[in-house]
Amino acid sequence: MVLHESSSSSLSSVAMNRRSLRHSSSGGGRNRYRNSKSIHDTGNGNNGHSHSHSNNSHSSSRSNFQVDDPNSFGSMLDQLHAEQKGTIEALTCQVDFYRQLEERARQELVTLRDCLPLANDAEGAAASVAKLASENRVLGEELDALRAEKSSSDRDLARLERQKKELERQLRDAKHTLVGFSQAIEQLEIKMQRKEAEVQMRCLELEHEVDDLKRECGQLRQDKTAMRQQLENLQTASDENSRLRTELQMLLQQSADRHWNPHIGSSSRFSSEINSIRDKFSSLDDDKRRLEAEIQEMQRKLDARAVEVSAAQLEAERKNSEVKEMQLKLDNANSVLTLREQLLASDDSTKKEIETQRQELMTLVSTLQCEKSDLQREIASLHRDQEIAKAELHTAKSRLATKDHTVVVSTLRSEVASLKERLRNEFMHEKDSLKSDAQSLTQEIRLLRGRLAEKDRAARSLQDEIFRKDEKQKQTEYDIRQLREQITRLEGELGQSRTKYEQLQQCRTALAEQLDVGFKELLNDEDSAASAREEVEKLRSDLSRTKKDCHALETERQMLTEELKRADRTNQEAMTHQKEKIDDLYRQLIEKEAMITSLESARRQVALLQQEKESWEGDVTDVRLRCESRVETEVRKADGLRSRIEQLEKDKLSLRQEIDTLEDKCANWKERAHVAERSIRQKDEELEGLKQDLSRLENEIIDATTRVDKGKEEITTRERKLLKERKKMEREMGLLVDRIESANQRNFDLGEKVIALAQQSKVDQTDLVALSSQVKSYRKQVKGLETQLGQIQRRNGMESDTIDDFQRKLSDLMCLKDSYQVEISNLRQKLSHVQKDSSTAAQQRDEAVERVRLLMQCQDDRKATAEDHTTELIEEIEGLQHQMDSERKRCAVLLANEKTLLRDLQERNTVIAKLQRTVSALQYQARDKFDSDQSSSSGSSRRRRSRGSSGAGTPVASSNESTVPTTNSLSPDVYHHGHSQQQQQQQQQQQQPKQQQPKQPQHQLLPSFAASSELNTTPEKEMDRLLSNLERISCFSAQGQHQSLR
């Protein structure tokens, strides 16, 4: 009886303890811990000490978690890990406590077996066995579920390791590509230096050639003055001869009248004197005829030499035209080579081919220059022979000056007139050739300047790309380090959780075995069935309580995972926001650098204008004054531009400092692995685009070679035409020589009619005076035409400058389009990441390919239009060299070209408007999807809150209540939502002006084209107009960027 009372008292104490445990499980987490601690203190004092330590650690971790730093995400993760450790320690303490309870229950069962009699209730025992079997099955299913979770966690670890390896491989590939880019940039710099040296050498050679041509012009002017003096001497000699002839005739008549009547005896003496005088005159006539024959021979020689000189000049001109054409070909080849160097920097084979082609072209140029020098030497030798022949003529004419030159003057008049016409034609031809050479040199200098500016821009763009890639690489390395540290932490925590999980499994298996043994023993004892049932119910209550605890732990784990996902989302959103800010700042930097480059180019133009001013100061005083005034104005502009450049540099430094600060802020945030994957995908797409560009450039090179062949065929046809014209000129020269011979014969026959010709000489003198007046009028007309030519050349220069400005604007627009394409690709990637639908991604890729194709077609059309403009300008310059009447036609063609440029700009504006519309449509779609995602996330958060409020009886509720404010303080959802609302309001306010934006640039740019056609524009107005156009384009690009960001 005493044993029975002690056992019943022990059972009642156990029941009271279990009721207190149930009450603690239904209450808060802190009461549960206190009750367990009190029960544990009643059971065992040492175990109570460990349990209090775990409670203290849990409370300390909870308090630490409440005081967090919203700026750092790592501290929050550390606090979460600390909380998880505290919960795990509390669970271990509870397991120990349950083990001790089981040992006490086992001892009580032993005492009951010893004391209580056996009962004979077989049916109750069978029912209890069935219940225990079902409970064992449930426990086995739970064990299987836990094993499945373990296998899934192992798979996740394996997947993370694979992703880690892939990221490392991608980083290696990125490093290799960066090394390749750096090598290509170094090669480009070397080639740029070589090309600059070649350009300088070419400029020096062209300057030497211009100096030689000026010297030759001076020599020709001296020869012209000498020929004029000779003609004046011949005219004076002919006048003197006619006067002497008339005096001799008068004397002969007077002598015949005097001596005819008075002195018939002395007639014989006078007749003998007259005969002697006649013999002298006949001898003089013979000498005159002999000298005239010599003069004719010398004239024939001179004509032959003149023909040779003209042929040599024609050959020299032809060679010069060939050299110019080869220079144009060289320019085209250099442009093609630059394109190849920019796009095919990685292909060594193509580089070698390009270098071989360049060497071949340089050898061709050197051979042509050698031929040109040989021709110039031949021309110099022919000029020397011509001077020697002129000296011989001068000596022959000086011999004839003492004798009668009446017949010589009549024969030489026609020859002098022909010589005047020849000299005039040669002078005009040489003048036109010098003008054309000067124009070609100015065009070449302009082309070289444009190329140097383009090369500087390409080098700066490459440097910017390298800088960006270095920054991206640093960010990826930093992120990878953080991910590695996080993976090591997670691996350590997983190991600890595995060990604890194994201990729990061992505890469960021990409990199951002990329960089986205990129930079997209870079945054998029929008398203790009631007590066994009570103990079974108690054990079931214990099992339900443990299940509730497990469920609470699982909910806690789910909440933690959801909070981690929320934190990741907030981090991603913050990173995207920071990236957008950085992109805006980079765009501003790029725009300001473009402005700086334009200002530097303007400063270079000012320096070049100063050099031109110094070279032309010695020629004309009027031009000197004008140039000085222009240079002063341009120097003022240069000072203003320098001040602007300094301001822009200061702005650039401030922006860089802001970028550094933003980068330091961004370094605290963590990016994920999909950022690297996106970059690799973009690089793959860029490689595919480059391959397509390579194929397209190869096709363009083939087309260029065909065009070069066609040009060579046209050159051959022109050479044939020139040969035919030369043959015609030779025939005409032969006919002229025959005419001169017939004229000489007529002069011999008309020797007796010299008196009548002397009378006609006065009429001829009046004709000469009239002709001289006509020559003066013609000279005035020539001067007027020269002034008109100068004005036309200035117009062409202005038009070429406007065309260069338009090309620069086109390049800026292409850069803007490239930036828009990059932004569109980023938006598409975001949409594909959010939607995760293959069909929509495929459609977007197709649309992107079509847009890229359209943009490439637009670029090809622009290139074709630019080539057409260049060919038309070359044809117009050749027409100016040959005909002066084709000026009006050329002006009409230039107006048509301006209209085509306006149409091209309008088409580009329409294309940009279409792109903006597509971007706005994509933005609306992305915004709708973002709103739907936000609404779904808000619903899920409400559900989670309701769940957390329903499970407030669990110990996890306290930890959740402590973690909620930290996550809310860290997540920028509220800020982002407010910012999105502000953006929507701004967009609603700007919907009406945006509809008129695509039309505004057209109307804004039209005045610039109209101003370019004016003739009297000053360089100040042109610079102001260019700056206004650049500001308008920058405003238009900024509006497009705001639209793309929204």
C-alpha positions, 0 to 999 in steps of 0.5 A: 500500500505504501508503494502504491501510494508513492507511485500514485503520488509520483504519477500525480506529480508527473501529470501536474508537470505535464499540465504546466508544460501544456500551459507553457506551450499555449502561452508565450515563449518566455513563460514556456522557457520559465516553466521548463526551467522550473520543471528542470530545476525540480528534476535536476539542478545542473540541467537547469543551469545549462537551460538558463544559460541558453535562455540568457544567450537567446535573450541577448541575441534577440536584444542584439538583433533589435539594435541593428545598422540599417546601412549594412546588410552583413550585420543583419545576417550575422544577427540572424545566424546568432538567433538561429544558433540560440534557437538550436541551443534551446532545442538541444536543452529541451531534448536533454530535458525530455531525455531526463523525463523519459528516464524518470518515466522508465523508473516509474514504470519499473516500480509499477511493474513491481507493485501492480498486479497483471490485468486480463484486458486483451482488447484494450491492449490490442487497441493500444498496440494499433494506436502505437503502430499508427503513431510509429508510422506517422513518425516514420513518414516524418523521418522520410520527409526530413531525409528528403529535405536533407537531400534537397539541401545537399542538391542546393549545395551542389548547385551553389558549388557549380554556380561558383565554378561557373562564375570563376570560369566567367571571371577568367574569360573576362580577364582574358578578354580584357587582356586582349582589349588592352593589347589591341588598344596598344597596337592601335596607339602604335598605328596612330603614331605611325599614321601621324608621322606619315601625315606630317611627312606628306604635309611637308612634301605637299608644302615643298611642291607648292613652293616649287609651283610658285617658283615656276609661276614666277619664272613664267611671269619673268618670261612673259615680261621679256617677250613683251619687251622683245615685241615692243623692240620689234615694233620700234624697229619696224617703224624705223625701217618704214621711215627710212624706206620712205626717205630713200624713195623721196631722195631717189625721186628728187635726184632723178628730177634734178639731174634729168634736164641740165646735165645730160653728160653727167647722167652716166655717172649718176646712173652708175651710182644708182646702179651701185646703190641698186646692187647694194639694195639687192645685196641687202635684200639677199642678206635679209632673205637669208636672215629671214630663212634663219629666223623661220628655222629658229621659229620652227625650232621654237615651235617644236620645242614649245610643242614638246614643252606643252606635251611634257606639261600635259604629261605632268598634269596627267601624272599629277591627276594620277597622283591625286587619284592615287591619293584619294584611293589612299585616303579611302584605303586608310579609312577602310583600314581604320575601320578594320583596325577598330573592328578587327583588332583581334584578327592578326591575319587581317592586320597582316593583309592590311599592312601588306596592302598599305606597303603596296600603296606606299610603294605605288605612291613612292614610284609615282612621286619618282615619276613626277620628279623625273617629269619635273626634271625633263620640264626643267631641261626643256625650259633651259632649251627654250631659254637657249633658243630665245637667247639665239633669237634675241641675238639674231634680232639684234643683228637685224636691228641695224638693217631694214626690218620692214618685211620681218615685221610683217611676217612676225606680226602673225607669229607674235599674235599666235605667241601671245595667244599661246602664252595667254592660254598657257598662263591661264592653264597654269593658273587654273592648275595651281588653283586646283592644286591649292584646292586639292591641298586644302581638301586633303588638309581638311580630310586629315584633320577630320580623320585625326579628330575621329581617331582621337574620339575612337581612342577616348571611347576605347579608354572609357570602355577599358575604365568601365570594364576595370570597374566592373571587374573589381566589383565582380571580384569583390562580390565573389569574395563576399559570396565565398565568405558567405558560402563558408559560413553557410557550410559551417552552419550546415555542418552544425545543423547536420550534427544536431539533426543526427542527434535528434534522429538518434533520440527519436529512434531511442524513444521509439525503441523504449516505447515499444519495449514499454508497451510490450511490458504493459501488455503483459501486465493486465492489471496496469492497463488503465495506468498504461492508457493514461501514460499513453495519453500523456505520451501522445500529448507529449508527441503532439507538443513536440510536433507543434514545436517542430511545426513552429520551427519550420514556420520560423525557418520559412519566415527567415527564408522569406525575410532573406528573400525580401532582403535580397530583393531590397538589395537588388532594387537598391543596386539597380537604383544606384546603377541607374544613377551611375549610368546617368553620371557616366552619360553626363561625363560622356556628353561633357567630354564630347563638348570638351573634344569639340572645343579642343577641335575649335582651338586647333582650328584657331591655331591652324587659322593663325598659321594660315594668317602668318603664311598669307601676311606677305602677299596682300595688305588688305588680306592682312588686315582682314586676317588680323581682325579675324584672328583677333576675334578667333583668339577671343573665342579661343580664350572663351573656349579655354575658360569653358574647357576649364569649367568643364574640367572642374565639373568633370572632377566634381562628377568623378568625385561624386561617382567615387562616393557612389561607388564607395556606397555601392561597394557596401551592397552585394550583387548576386551571380546573375549579374555576371551571367547577364554581362556574359550574355551581353558580351556574347551578343556583342561578339555575335554583332561584331561577327556580323559587322565583320562579314558586312565589312568584308562585303563592303571591302569587296564592293570598294575593290570593284569601285576601284577597278571601275575607277581605274577603267574610267582613268584609262578611258580618260587617258585615251581621250587625252591621247586623242585630243593630243593627236588632234592638237598635233594635227592642228600644229602641223596645219599651223606650220603649213600656214606659216610657211605659206605666209612666208612665201606670200611675204616673199612675193609681196616684197614690192608692196611694202609701201602699202603695208607701211600705210596699213601699219598705222591702221594696225597700230590703231588696231593694236591700241584697240586690242590692248584696250580689249586685253585690259577689259579681258583682264578686268573680266578675268580678275572679276572671275578670279574673285568669283572663283575665290568666293565659290571656293570659300562657299565650298569650304563653308559647305565642307565645314557644314558637311563635317559638322553634320557628319559629327552630329550624325556620329553623336546621334549614332552614339546616342542610338547605341546608348539607347540600344544598350538601355533597351537591351537592359530593359529586355533582360530585366523583363525576361528575368521577371517574366521567365517566359521563353516565348516573350524573350524570343519575341523581344530578341527578334524585335531587337534583331529587326531594330538592329538591322534597321539601324544598320540599314540606316547607317549604310544609307548614311554612308552611301549618301556621304559617298555620293556627296563626296563624289558629287563634290569632286565632279563639281570641282573638276567642272570648276577647273575646266568650265566657269559657266557650270557654277549655277548648276553646281549651286543647284546640285548643292541645294539638292544635296542639302535637301537630301541631308534634311530628308535624312535628318528627318528620317533619323528623327522619325526613327528616334521617335519610333524607338522612343515610342517602343521604349515607352511601351516597354516601360509601361509594360514593365511598370504594369508588371512591377505593380502586379508583382508589388500587389502580389508581394503586399498580399503575401506579406499580409498573409504572412503577418496573419500567420505570424499573429495566429502563431504567436504562442510559439517561441518564434513569435518573439524573434519575429517581432524583434526582426520585423522592424529591422527589415522594415528599416532596411527595405527601401520599398516605401521609398521606391513606391513614393519615388515611382508615384512621383515619376508617374506624376511627372510623366503625366505632366510631360505627356503633352510636350513629349508628343511634340518632341520628335517634331521640335528637333527638325524645326530647330535644326532647319535654321542651321541648314538655312544659315549654312547656305548663306555666303556672308556668314562670319566664323563667330556666327558659325561657332555660335550656331554649332554650339546651339545645335549641340545644346539642342541635341544634348537636350534631346538626348537627355529627354530620351534618356529620361524616357528610357529610365522611366 
